[in-house]
Amino acid sequence: MCRSIDTKVIDSRSAENGRSIRRRRECIECAHRFTTFERASYQPLVRKRDDRLEPFSADKVRAGIEQALADRPVPAGTVEALVLQAESLFGPETSVVSAAAIGDTVLAGLSATDEVAYLRFASVYKDFTGASDFEREMAAIKDRQ
């Protein structure tokens, strides 16, 4: 390939169930053929409790989950699975999701994974102020079992 920037499109078609366009291209100078993919890019937004909007950050969700799971015996891949659950709330028709929905999704995943991690996350997410908050949440865990 000569690295020329002059190319022409030979073929275009939908790919990835309509989420991208596959284009077959050819270099005008050397006739080398190659494939490119075009994907729509959008920035999902999170509606905070005070009604502000901010860009969704998978890294921020990951950091909160990692803190909750610190020193806990959980299977490898648990953090990424929980982050993917939070990301799955966004879709082509849903570009704004409440922080509460993300927090509830993470809490549900942690509840099924590790009770201690669940309580750690809940204490920050639900803004615990004392031991009674922990007792109430532990009672709710027992009721679900």
Secondary structure, DSSP 8 states (H G I E B T S, - for coil): ----S-EEEEEEEEEGGGTEEEEEEEETTT--EEEEEEE-----EEE-TTS-EEE--HHHHHHHHHHHHTT----TTHHHHHHHHHHTT-BTTB-EEEHHHHHHHHHHHHHHH-HHHHHHHHHHHTT--SHHHHHHHHHHHHHH-
